[in-house]
Structure formats: C-alpha cells, structure tokens
Amino acid sequence: MSEDQPYSYPIRCSITITKPTSKGALVVDALAQDGSFLCDSIAYYGDASVAAAQGAEGDWQRRGLYFGPQFEQLDVAVQEEFERFLSERGIDESLALFIPDFAEYKEQKVRQLSIASDEGQLLTRTSILIGVRWLAQGCQDLR
C-alpha cells in the first residue's frame, strides 16, 4: 500500500452467487481490504433458500451441512481459478475498494440518524450488507 493511500479496515463479506436456472447457491466468505478479497471458505448449498436464510434458524440449517474445505487448503491453481471466476462476476478490486468506503458512509448515516432520532434508532451492519448486495447487483446489470 502506498503512503498516499489511506488504510482500509477489513470488512467481512458473505458473497452469494445464484443462477436463475439453478436451485442452488454458492456462498463465499471473504474479507474485503485494501482493494482485494481474501477468501476464507466456499460452500455450495443445493437449496438457495438455505444460503439466504437469516438469523439463528438459517445458521442452524447451515450448521448441519458439510461446509467444505477452507480456501487456503485448496490447491493454488484452484484458488487462482476461483479468484478469476469471482472477478468475471464483478467481485473484483473495484468492489473490494468500494465496500469499506460504503460501510464508512453507512456508519456515518447511522450516527446521524441515531443523533437525530428521539428514540435513538440504530441500524445494524446488516443494512450495509444489504446495500452492498443491492449495489453489486446494480453493477452486474450495467455490464
């Protein structure tokens, strides 16, 4: 990282890839930092609703399934091909640079809402992830 480039704090991401013609979903757990994604793990779920399920119930459903190997345990050639696969789908350097900036922006908005709200309404990082998913989908539609 160069001196003129500010430090980017890591943001944990859960990337879900689905196809309209398939019932399953591929889930990649990764860390976005300094313009790159560092993959932790990859899992395929035969039912996309299991991959998308939120909360304790979703965690419980996924816990009973085989999660797959850690990304770092895969052969280097497989890792490189998978990174190329992600890049072809817009999960690349520009998105990895954008996510921490977007998270910071959303946190600022949360602070402003929290200060402005009589009830001290607080949004969670879930809203950040939803916003990033929405934005990533919008970028895919533009390609």
DSSP file (Angstrom, degrees, kcal/mol; ACC not computed):
  #  RESIDUE AA STRUCTURE BP1 BP2  ACC     N-H-->O    O-->H-N    N-H-->O    O-->H-N    TCO  KAPPA ALPHA  PHI   PSI    X-CA   Y-CA   Z-CA
    1    1 A M              0   0    0      0, 0.0     2,-0.1     0, 0.0     6,-0.0   0.000 360.0 360.0 360.0 135.6    0.0    0.0    0.0
    2    2 A S    >   -     0   0    0      1,-0.1     3,-0.9     4,-0.1     0, 0.0  -0.342 360.0-112.3 -80.4 164.0    1.4    3.4   -0.9
    3    3 A E  T 3  S+     0   0    0      1,-0.2    -1,-0.1    -2,-0.1     0, 0.0   0.831 115.5  53.3 -66.5 -32.7    1.8    6.3    1.6
    4    4 A D  T 3  S+     0   0    0      2,-0.1    -1,-0.2     0, 0.0    -2,-0.0   0.596  92.0  86.2 -80.2  -9.6   -0.9    8.4   -0.1
    5    5 A Q  S <  S-     0   0    0     -3,-0.9     3,-0.1     1,-0.0     0, 0.0  -0.819  82.2-127.9 -92.6 122.7   -3.5    5.6    0.0
    6    6 A P        -     0   0    0      0, 0.0     2,-0.1     0, 0.0    -4,-0.1  -0.259  31.0 -91.6 -68.7 156.4   -5.3    5.6    3.4
    7    7 A Y        -     0   0    0     -6,-0.0     2,-0.6     1,-0.0    26,-0.0  -0.436  37.3-149.6 -66.1 136.8   -5.6    2.5    5.5
    8    8 A S        -     0   0    0     -2,-0.1     3,-0.1    -3,-0.1    26,-0.1  -0.950  10.2-137.8-111.9 119.2   -8.7    0.4    4.7
    9    9 A Y        -     0   0    0     -2,-0.6    25,-0.1     1,-0.1     2,-0.1  -0.469  31.6 -98.1 -76.1 149.9  -10.1   -1.6    7.6
   10   10 A P        -     0   0    0      0, 0.0     2,-0.5     0, 0.0    23,-0.2  -0.391  32.8-162.3 -72.2 141.9  -11.3   -5.1    6.8
   11   11 A I  E     -A   32   0A   0     21,-1.8    21,-2.9    -2,-0.1     2,-0.3  -0.990  17.4-132.2-123.4 122.6  -15.0   -5.8    6.2
   12   12 A R  E     -A   31   0A   0     -2,-0.5     2,-0.4    19,-0.2    19,-0.2  -0.585  29.7-168.4 -74.8 131.8  -16.2   -9.4    6.4
   13   13 A C  E     -A   30   0A   0     17,-3.5    17,-2.7    -2,-0.3     2,-0.6  -0.942  22.0-157.6-125.5 143.2  -18.4  -10.3    3.4
   14   14 A S  E     -A   29   0A   0     -2,-0.4     2,-0.6    15,-0.2    15,-0.2  -0.967  19.1-163.4-117.3 111.8  -20.7  -13.1    2.6
   15   15 A I  E     -A   28   0A   0     13,-3.3    13,-3.0    -2,-0.6     2,-0.5  -0.851   3.0-166.5-102.4 121.5  -21.0  -13.4   -1.2
   16   16 A T  E     -A   27   0A   0     -2,-0.6     2,-0.5    11,-0.2    11,-0.2  -0.937   1.1-167.8-112.3 125.2  -23.9  -15.5   -2.5
   17   17 A I  E     +A   26   0A   0      9,-3.1     9,-2.6    -2,-0.5     2,-0.3  -0.954  13.9 167.6-115.9 123.3  -23.9  -16.5   -6.2
   18   18 A T  E     -A   25   0A   0     -2,-0.5     7,-0.1     7,-0.2     5,-0.1  -0.881  23.1-145.4-128.7 162.1  -27.1  -17.9   -7.7
   19   19 A K    >   -     0   0    0      5,-0.5     3,-1.6    -2,-0.3    -2,-0.0  -0.975  20.5-130.8-125.5 142.9  -28.3  -18.6  -11.2
   20   20 A P  T 3  S+     0   0    0      0, 0.0    -1,-0.1     0, 0.0     0, 0.0   0.789 109.8  51.9 -62.0 -25.4  -31.9  -18.3  -12.4
   21   21 A T  T 3  S+     0   0    0     -3,-0.0     2,-0.3     2,-0.0    -3,-0.0   0.433 104.9  66.4 -91.2   0.6  -31.7  -21.8  -13.9
   22   22 A S    <   -     0   0    0     -3,-1.6    -3,-0.3     2,-0.1    26,-0.0  -0.920  63.6-150.9-125.1 148.5  -30.4  -23.5  -10.8
   23   23 A K  S    S+     0   0    0     -2,-0.3    25,-2.8    -5,-0.1    26,-0.3   0.631  76.0  79.4 -87.6 -15.6  -31.9  -24.1   -7.4
   24   24 A G        -     0   0    0     23,-0.2    -5,-0.5    24,-0.1     2,-0.3  -0.217  63.4-146.9 -90.2 178.1  -28.6  -24.0   -5.5
   25   25 A A  E     -AB  18  45A   0     20,-2.5    20,-3.0    -7,-0.1     2,-0.5  -0.996   8.1-141.4-147.3 142.6  -26.3  -21.2   -4.3
   26   26 A L  E     -AB  17  44A   0     -9,-2.6    -9,-3.1    -2,-0.3     2,-0.5  -0.916  21.1-162.3-102.8 126.5  -22.5  -20.8   -3.9
   27   27 A V  E     -AB  16  43A   0     16,-3.4    16,-2.6    -2,-0.5     2,-0.5  -0.948   5.7-170.1-117.1 127.8  -21.5  -18.9   -0.8
   28   28 A V  E     -AB  15  42A   0    -13,-3.0   -13,-3.3    -2,-0.5     2,-0.6  -0.969   9.0-156.0-116.5 123.4  -18.1  -17.3   -0.4
   29   29 A D  E     +AB  14  41A   0     12,-2.3    11,-3.5    -2,-0.5    12,-1.5  -0.891  33.3 154.2 -97.2 124.9  -17.0  -16.0    2.9
   30   30 A A  E     -AB  13  39A   0    -17,-2.7   -17,-3.5    -2,-0.6     2,-0.5  -0.896  42.6-122.5-145.7 170.0  -14.3  -13.4    2.4
   31   31 A L  E     -AB  12  38A   0      7,-1.7     7,-2.6    -2,-0.3     2,-0.6  -0.985  19.9-150.4-118.9 126.1  -12.6  -10.3    3.8
   32   32 A A  E     +AB  11  37A   0    -21,-2.9   -21,-1.8    -2,-0.5     2,-0.3  -0.873  36.2 142.1 -98.2 119.4  -12.5   -7.1    1.7
   33   33 A Q  E >   - B   0  36A   0      3,-2.4     3,-1.2    -2,-0.6   -24,-0.1  -0.958  59.9  -2.0-158.6 138.4   -9.5   -5.0    2.5
   34   34 A D  T 3  S-     0   0    0     -2,-0.3    63,-0.2     1,-0.3     3,-0.1   0.825 127.7 -50.4  52.7  39.2   -7.0   -2.8    0.6
   35   35 A G  T 3  S+     0   0    0     61,-0.5     2,-0.3     1,-0.2    -1,-0.3   0.674 119.1  85.3  80.0  17.6   -8.6   -3.5   -2.8
   36   36 A S  E <   -B   33   0A   0     -3,-1.2    -3,-2.4    60,-0.3     2,-0.5  -0.987  68.4-126.2-146.6 159.4   -8.7   -7.2   -2.6
   37   37 A F  E     -B   32   0A   0     -2,-0.3     2,-0.7    -5,-0.2    -5,-0.2  -0.908  15.6-158.2-103.2 129.8  -10.9  -10.1   -1.4
   38   38 A L  E     -B   31   0A   0     -7,-2.6    -7,-1.7    -2,-0.5     2,-0.2  -0.923  19.3-142.1-107.2 107.2   -9.3  -12.7    0.9
   39   39 A C  E     +B   30   0A   0     -2,-0.7    -9,-0.3    -9,-0.2    33,-0.1  -0.482  24.0 177.5 -73.8 134.0  -11.4  -15.8    0.7
   40   40 A D  E     -     0   0A   0    -11,-3.5    31,-2.7     1,-0.4    32,-0.4   0.819  64.6 -13.2 -96.7 -48.7  -11.9  -17.8    3.8
   41   41 A S  E     -BC  29  70A   0    -12,-1.5   -12,-2.3    29,-0.2    -1,-0.4  -0.983  49.8-147.0-155.0 161.7  -14.2  -20.5    2.7
   42   42 A I  E     +B   28   0A   0     27,-0.8     2,-0.4    -2,-0.3   -14,-0.2  -0.997  19.2 177.2-132.7 135.4  -16.5  -21.6   -0.1
   43   43 A A  E     -B   27   0A   0    -16,-2.6   -16,-3.4    -2,-0.4     2,-0.5  -0.999  17.5-149.5-140.3 143.7  -19.7  -23.7    0.3
   44   44 A Y  E     -B   26   0A   0     -2,-0.4     2,-0.5   -18,-0.2   -18,-0.2  -0.950  11.1-164.5-111.5 132.0  -22.3  -24.9   -2.1
   45   45 A Y  E     -B   25   0A   0    -20,-3.0   -20,-2.5    -2,-0.5     6,-0.1  -0.969  17.1-148.2-115.9 128.0  -25.9  -25.3   -1.0
   46   46 A G  S    S+     0   0    0     -2,-0.5     2,-0.5   -22,-0.2    -1,-0.1   0.711  92.8  52.0 -65.0 -20.9  -28.4  -27.3   -3.1
   47   47 A D  S >> S-     0   0    0      1,-0.1     3,-1.3   -22,-0.1     4,-1.1  -0.965  72.2-156.9-121.0 113.5  -31.2  -25.1   -1.9
   48   48 A A  H 3> S+     0   0    0    -25,-2.8     4,-1.9    -2,-0.5     5,-0.2   0.778  91.4  65.6 -61.8 -27.4  -30.6  -21.3   -2.3
   49   49 A S  H 3> S+     0   0    0    -26,-0.3     4,-1.0     1,-0.2    -1,-0.3   0.828  98.2  54.1 -66.3 -29.2  -33.1  -20.5    0.5
   50   50 A V  H <4 S+     0   0    0     -3,-1.3     3,-0.3     2,-0.2    -1,-0.2   0.904 109.0  48.2 -67.9 -41.0  -30.8  -22.2    3.0
   51   51 A A  H  < S+     0   0    0     -4,-1.1    -2,-0.2     1,-0.2    -1,-0.2   0.843 116.4  43.1 -66.3 -33.8  -27.9  -20.0    1.9
   52   52 A A  H  < S+     0   0    0     -4,-1.9    -1,-0.2     2,-0.1    -2,-0.2   0.582  83.5 119.9 -90.7 -10.7  -30.0  -16.9    2.1
   53   53 A A     <  -     0   0    0     -4,-1.0     2,-0.2    -3,-0.3     9,-0.1  -0.326  51.7-149.9 -61.8 132.0  -31.7  -17.6    5.4
   54   54 A Q     >  +     0   0    0      4,-0.1     4,-1.0    -2,-0.0     3,-0.3  -0.582  47.0  14.8 -98.5 161.4  -31.0  -15.0    8.0
   55   55 A G  H  > S-     0   0    0     -2,-0.2     4,-2.1     1,-0.2     5,-0.2  -0.126 108.6 -37.3  78.8-168.2  -30.8  -15.3   11.8
   56   56 A A  H  > S+     0   0    0      1,-0.2     4,-2.5     2,-0.2    -1,-0.2   0.848 133.1  55.7 -64.4 -37.6  -30.5  -18.2   14.2
   57   57 A E  H  > S+     0   0    0     -3,-0.3     4,-2.2     2,-0.2    -1,-0.2   0.920 109.3  46.9 -63.3 -43.4  -32.7  -20.5   12.1
   58   58 A G  H  X S+     0   0    0     -4,-1.0     4,-2.2     2,-0.2    -2,-0.2   0.908 112.5  49.6 -63.9 -42.7  -30.6  -20.0    9.0
   59   59 A D  H  X S+     0   0    0     -4,-2.1     4,-2.1     1,-0.2    -2,-0.2   0.907 110.3  51.5 -61.2 -41.4  -27.4  -20.7   11.0
   60   60 A W  H  X S+     0   0    0     -4,-2.5     4,-0.9     1,-0.2    -2,-0.2   0.901 109.7  49.2 -63.6 -42.1  -29.0  -23.8   12.4
   61   61 A Q  H  < S+     0   0    0     -4,-2.2     3,-0.4     1,-0.2    -1,-0.2   0.910 115.0  44.1 -64.1 -42.7  -29.9  -25.1    9.0
   62   62 A R  H >< S+     0   0    0     -4,-2.2     3,-1.7     1,-0.2    -1,-0.2   0.815 101.5  68.6 -72.5 -30.2  -26.4  -24.5    7.5
   63   63 A R  H 3< S+     0   0    0     -4,-2.1    -1,-0.2     1,-0.3    -2,-0.2   0.826  95.7  54.4 -60.7 -33.0  -24.6  -25.9   10.6
   64   64 A G  T 3< S+     0   0    0     -4,-0.9    -1,-0.3    -3,-0.4     2,-0.2   0.525  97.2  83.3 -79.8  -4.7  -25.8  -29.4    9.8
   65   65 A L  S <  S-     0   0    0     -3,-1.7     2,-0.3    -4,-0.2   -20,-0.0  -0.652  92.8 -95.8-101.0 155.8  -24.4  -29.4    6.3
   66   66 A Y        -     0   0    0     -2,-0.2   -22,-0.2     1,-0.2    -2,-0.1  -0.547  33.2-162.8 -68.3 126.1  -20.9  -30.0    5.0
   67   67 A F        -     0   0    0     -2,-0.3   -25,-0.2     1,-0.2    -1,-0.2   0.702  29.7-128.6 -88.3 -20.8  -19.2  -26.7    4.7
   68   68 A G        -     0   0    0    -25,-0.1    -1,-0.2   -27,-0.1   -25,-0.1  -0.256  39.2 -44.4  95.3 172.1  -16.3  -27.6    2.5
   69   69 A P        -     0   0    0      0, 0.0   -27,-0.8     0, 0.0     2,-0.1  -0.308  63.8 -95.2 -74.9 159.0  -12.6  -27.0    2.9
   70   70 A Q  B >   -C   41   0A   0    -29,-0.2     3,-1.4     1,-0.1     4,-0.5  -0.485  36.3-119.5 -66.9 145.7  -11.0  -23.8    3.9
   71   71 A F  G >  S+     0   0    0    -31,-2.7     3,-1.5     1,-0.3   -30,-0.1   0.880 111.6  57.1 -58.2 -41.5  -10.0  -21.8    0.9
   72   72 A E  G 3  S+     0   0    0    -32,-0.4    -1,-0.3     1,-0.3   -31,-0.1   0.684  99.4  60.8 -67.2 -17.3   -6.3  -21.7    1.9
   73   73 A Q  G <  S+     0   0    0     -3,-1.4    -1,-0.3     2,-0.1    -2,-0.2   0.588  86.4  96.6 -84.8 -11.1   -6.2  -25.5    2.0
   74   74 A L  S <  S-     0   0    0     -3,-1.5     5,-0.0    -4,-0.5    -3,-0.0  -0.396  92.4 -86.4 -74.9 155.7   -7.2  -25.8   -1.7
   75   75 A D     >  -     0   0    0      1,-0.1     4,-2.3    -2,-0.1     3,-0.4  -0.309  38.2-118.4 -57.6 144.5   -4.5  -26.2   -4.4
   76   76 A V  H  > S+     0   0    0      1,-0.2     4,-2.5     2,-0.2     5,-0.2   0.866 114.7  54.0 -57.5 -39.4   -3.0  -22.9   -5.5
   77   77 A A  H  > S+     0   0    0      2,-0.2     4,-2.1     1,-0.2    -1,-0.2   0.886 108.7  48.9 -63.8 -38.1   -4.3  -23.4   -9.1
   78   78 A V  H  > S+     0   0    0     -3,-0.4     4,-2.4     2,-0.2    -2,-0.2   0.909 110.6  51.3 -66.9 -42.1   -7.8  -24.0   -7.8
   79   79 A Q  H  X S+     0   0    0     -4,-2.3     4,-2.3     1,-0.2    -2,-0.2   0.925 110.6  48.3 -59.4 -45.7   -7.6  -20.8   -5.7
   80   80 A E  H  X S+     0   0    0     -4,-2.5     4,-1.9     1,-0.2    -1,-0.2   0.898 112.1  48.6 -63.8 -41.7   -6.4  -18.8   -8.7
   81   81 A E  H  X S+     0   0    0     -4,-2.1     4,-2.4     2,-0.2    -1,-0.2   0.888 111.0  50.4 -65.8 -38.6   -9.2  -20.2  -10.9
   82   82 A F  H  X S+     0   0    0     -4,-2.4     4,-2.3     2,-0.2    -2,-0.2   0.902 108.8  51.4 -67.7 -39.0  -11.8  -19.4   -8.3
   83   83 A E  H  X S+     0   0    0     -4,-2.3     4,-2.3     2,-0.2    -1,-0.2   0.876 110.6  49.5 -63.1 -37.2  -10.5  -15.9   -7.9
   84   84 A R  H  X S+     0   0    0     -4,-1.9     4,-2.3     2,-0.2    -2,-0.2   0.905 108.1  54.0 -65.6 -41.6  -10.8  -15.5  -11.7
   85   85 A F  H  X S+     0   0    0     -4,-2.4     4,-0.6     1,-0.2    -2,-0.2   0.917 111.1  45.5 -56.7 -46.6  -14.3  -16.9  -11.5
   86   86 A L  H ><>S+     0   0    0     -4,-2.3     5,-2.3     1,-0.2     3,-1.1   0.911 110.4  53.5 -64.7 -43.1  -15.2  -14.2   -8.9
   87   87 A S  H ><5S+     0   0    0     -4,-2.3     3,-1.8     1,-0.3    -2,-0.2   0.880 102.7  57.3 -60.6 -39.6  -13.6  -11.5  -11.0
   88   88 A E  H 3<5S+     0   0    0     -4,-2.3    -1,-0.3     1,-0.3    -2,-0.2   0.721 105.9  52.5 -63.7 -20.6  -15.6  -12.4  -14.0
   89   89 A R  T <<5S-     0   0    0     -3,-1.1    -1,-0.3    -4,-0.6    -2,-0.2   0.189 126.3 -98.0-102.4  15.5  -18.7  -11.8  -11.9
   90   90 A G  T < 5S+     0   0    0     -3,-1.8     2,-1.4     1,-0.2    -3,-0.2   0.533  87.2 126.4  84.6   5.8  -17.7   -8.3  -10.8
   91   91 A I      < +     0   0    0     -5,-2.3    -1,-0.2    -6,-0.1     2,-0.2  -0.705  49.5 113.2 -96.1  83.3  -16.3   -9.4   -7.4
   92   92 A D  S  > S-     0   0    0     -2,-1.4     4,-2.5    -5,-0.1     3,-0.3  -0.539  82.4 -58.5-139.0-164.5  -13.0   -7.7   -8.0
   93   93 A E  H  > S+     0   0    0      1,-0.2     4,-2.1     2,-0.2     5,-0.2   0.875 125.4  53.7 -57.4 -43.4  -10.7   -5.0   -6.9
   94   94 A S  H  > S+     0   0    0      1,-0.2     4,-1.7     2,-0.2    -1,-0.2   0.895 112.1  44.5 -64.1 -38.8  -13.1   -2.1   -7.6
   95   95 A L  H  > S+     0   0    0     -3,-0.3     4,-2.4     2,-0.2    -1,-0.2   0.899 111.6  53.2 -69.5 -40.2  -15.8   -3.7   -5.4
   96   96 A A  H  < S+     0   0    0     -4,-2.5   -61,-0.5     1,-0.2   -60,-0.3   0.820 111.8  46.2 -65.5 -30.5  -13.2   -4.6   -2.7
   97   97 A L  H  X S+     0   0    0     -4,-2.1     4,-0.8   -62,-0.3    -1,-0.2   0.835 113.4  50.0 -75.7 -34.1  -12.2   -0.9   -2.7
   98   98 A F  H  X S+     0   0    0     -4,-1.7     4,-2.9    -5,-0.2     5,-0.2   0.879  97.1  67.2 -73.3 -39.4  -15.8    0.3   -2.6
   99   99 A I  H  X S+     0   0    0     -4,-2.4     4,-2.8     1,-0.2     5,-0.2   0.895 101.2  45.1 -56.8 -50.4  -17.1   -1.9    0.3
  100  100 A P  H  > S+     0   0    0      0, 0.0     4,-2.2     0, 0.0    -1,-0.2   0.895 115.3  49.6 -62.1 -36.5  -15.1   -0.2    3.1
  101  101 A D  H  X S+     0   0    0     -4,-0.8     4,-2.3     2,-0.2    -2,-0.2   0.920 112.7  46.6 -64.8 -43.0  -15.9    3.2    1.8
  102  102 A F  H  X S+     0   0    0     -4,-2.9     4,-2.8     2,-0.2    -1,-0.2   0.895 111.1  52.2 -65.8 -40.3  -19.6    2.3    1.6
  103  103 A A  H  X S+     0   0    0     -4,-2.8     4,-2.4    -5,-0.2    -1,-0.2   0.906 110.3  48.4 -62.4 -41.6  -19.5    0.8    5.1
  104  104 A E  H  X S+     0   0    0     -4,-2.2     4,-2.1     2,-0.2    -2,-0.2   0.922 111.6  49.9 -64.2 -43.7  -18.0    4.0    6.4
  105  105 A Y  H  X S+     0   0    0     -4,-2.3     4,-2.1     1,-0.2    -2,-0.2   0.935 111.9  47.7 -58.7 -48.1  -20.6    6.1    4.6
  106  106 A K  H  X S+     0   0    0     -4,-2.8     4,-2.4     1,-0.2    -1,-0.2   0.883 109.8  52.7 -63.2 -38.8  -23.5    3.9    6.0
  107  107 A E  H  X S+     0   0    0     -4,-2.4     4,-2.5     2,-0.2    -1,-0.2   0.880 107.7  51.9 -65.6 -36.5  -22.0    4.2    9.5
  108  108 A Q  H  X S+     0   0    0     -4,-2.1     4,-2.5     2,-0.2    -1,-0.2   0.921 110.1  48.8 -62.6 -42.8  -21.9    7.9    9.2
  109  109 A K  H  X S+     0   0    0     -4,-2.1     4,-2.8     2,-0.2    -2,-0.2   0.891 109.7  52.5 -63.4 -39.0  -25.6    7.9    8.2
  110  110 A V  H  X S+     0   0    0     -4,-2.4     4,-2.9     2,-0.2    -2,-0.2   0.929 109.6  48.9 -62.7 -44.6  -26.4    5.6   11.2
  111  111 A R  H  X S+     0   0    0     -4,-2.5     4,-2.5     2,-0.2     5,-0.2   0.921 111.7  49.1 -60.5 -43.9  -24.7    8.1   13.5
  112  112 A Q  H  X S+     0   0    0     -4,-2.5     4,-2.6     1,-0.2    -2,-0.2   0.920 113.8  45.6 -63.0 -43.5  -26.6   10.9   12.0
  113  113 A L  H  X S+     0   0    0     -4,-2.8     4,-2.2     2,-0.2     8,-0.3   0.896 112.2  51.9 -65.4 -39.3  -29.9    9.0   12.3
  114  114 A S  H  < S+     0   0    0     -4,-2.9     6,-0.2    -5,-0.2    -2,-0.2   0.901 113.6  43.2 -64.8 -41.2  -29.0    8.0   15.9
  115  115 A I  H  < S+     0   0    0     -4,-2.5    -2,-0.2    -5,-0.2    -1,-0.2   0.908 118.3  44.8 -69.5 -42.2  -28.3   11.5   16.9
  116  116 A A  H  < S+     0   0    0     -4,-2.6     2,-0.3    -5,-0.2    -2,-0.2   0.745  96.7  89.3 -75.4 -24.2  -31.4   12.9   15.1
  117  117 A S     <  -     0   0    0     -4,-2.2     3,-0.5     4,-0.2    -4,-0.0  -0.550  65.2-150.1 -82.6 136.7  -33.8   10.3   16.3
  118  118 A D  S    S+     0   0    0     -2,-0.3    -1,-0.1     1,-0.2    -4,-0.0   0.831 102.3  47.0 -68.1 -31.8  -35.7   10.8   19.6
  119  119 A E  S    S-     0   0    0     -3,-0.0    -1,-0.2     2,-0.0     3,-0.1   0.487 111.5-119.6 -90.1  -3.7  -35.7    7.0   20.1
  120  120 A G        -     0   0    0     -3,-0.5    -6,-0.2    -6,-0.2    -2,-0.1   0.888  37.5-161.6  67.0  38.8  -32.0    6.5   19.3
  121  121 A Q        -     0   0    0     -8,-0.3     2,-0.5    -7,-0.1    -4,-0.2  -0.286   5.1-162.5 -56.3 133.6  -32.9    4.3   16.4
  122  122 A L        -     0   0    0     -3,-0.1     2,-0.2    -8,-0.1   -11,-0.1  -0.982   7.7-152.8-127.8 124.8  -29.8    2.2   15.4
  123  123 A L        -     0   0    0     -2,-0.5     2,-0.2   -16,-0.1    -9,-0.0  -0.636  19.1-134.9 -89.9 152.9  -29.3    0.4   12.1
  124  124 A T    >>  -     0   0    0     -2,-0.2     3,-1.4     1,-0.1     4,-0.6  -0.496  28.6 -97.7-103.4 174.2  -27.0   -2.6   12.0
  125  125 A R  H 3> S+     0   0    0      1,-0.3     4,-2.2     2,-0.2     3,-0.2   0.675 114.4  78.4 -64.1 -16.2  -24.3   -3.8    9.7
  126  126 A T  H 3> S+     0   0    0      1,-0.2     4,-2.6     2,-0.2    -1,-0.3   0.894  89.3  54.5 -58.5 -38.5  -26.9   -5.9    8.1
  127  127 A S  H <> S+     0   0    0     -3,-1.4     4,-2.3     1,-0.2    -1,-0.2   0.846 105.4  53.6 -65.1 -31.6  -28.2   -2.8    6.3
  128  128 A I  H  X S+     0   0    0     -4,-0.6     4,-2.5    -3,-0.2    -2,-0.2   0.938 109.7  46.9 -65.3 -46.3  -24.7   -2.3    5.0
  129  129 A L  H  X S+     0   0    0     -4,-2.2     4,-2.7     1,-0.2    -2,-0.2   0.900 111.9  50.4 -63.7 -40.5  -24.6   -5.8    3.6
  130  130 A I  H  X S+     0   0    0     -4,-2.6     4,-2.6     1,-0.2    -1,-0.2   0.924 111.5  49.0 -62.6 -43.0  -28.0   -5.4    2.0
  131  131 A G  H  X S+     0   0    0     -4,-2.3     4,-2.6     2,-0.2    -2,-0.2   0.895 111.7  48.3 -63.1 -40.8  -26.9   -2.1    0.5
  132  132 A V  H  X S+     0   0    0     -4,-2.5     4,-3.1     2,-0.2     5,-0.2   0.909 111.7  49.6 -67.1 -41.7  -23.7   -3.7   -0.9
  133  133 A R  H  X S+     0   0    0     -4,-2.7     4,-2.4     2,-0.2    -2,-0.2   0.923 112.6  47.9 -61.7 -43.4  -25.7   -6.6   -2.4
  134  134 A W  H  X S+     0   0    0     -4,-2.6     4,-2.1     2,-0.2    -2,-0.2   0.924 114.7  45.6 -62.2 -44.4  -28.1   -4.2   -4.0
  135  135 A L  H  X S+     0   0    0     -4,-2.6     4,-2.4     2,-0.2    -2,-0.2   0.913 111.7  51.1 -66.9 -43.0  -25.3   -2.1   -5.4
  136  136 A A  H  X S+     0   0    0     -4,-3.1     4,-2.1     1,-0.2    -1,-0.2   0.902 110.6  49.8 -61.7 -40.5  -23.3   -5.1   -6.6
  137  137 A Q  H  X S+     0   0    0     -4,-2.4     4,-2.1    -5,-0.2    -1,-0.2   0.906 109.5  51.7 -64.0 -40.7  -26.5   -6.4   -8.4
  138  138 A G  H  X S+     0   0    0     -4,-2.1     4,-1.1     1,-0.2    -2,-0.2   0.883 109.0  50.4 -62.5 -38.7  -26.9   -3.0   -9.9
  139  139 A C  H  X S+     0   0    0     -4,-2.4     4,-0.9     1,-0.2     3,-0.3   0.888 108.6  52.3 -66.0 -38.7  -23.3   -3.1  -11.2
  140  140 A Q  H >< S+     0   0    0     -4,-2.1     3,-0.7     1,-0.2    -2,-0.2   0.888 105.8  54.5 -64.6 -38.1  -23.9   -6.5  -12.7
  141  141 A D  H 3< S+     0   0    0     -4,-2.1    -1,-0.2     1,-0.2    -2,-0.2   0.801 105.1  54.7 -65.6 -27.4  -27.0   -5.2  -14.5
  142  142 A L  H 3<        0   0    0     -4,-1.1    -1,-0.2    -3,-0.3    -2,-0.2   0.726 360.0 360.0 -77.5 -21.2  -24.8   -2.5  -16.1
  143  143 A R    <<        0   0    0     -4,-0.9    -1,-0.2    -3,-0.7    -2,-0.2   0.468 360.0 360.0 -80.2 360.0  -22.3   -4.9  -17.5
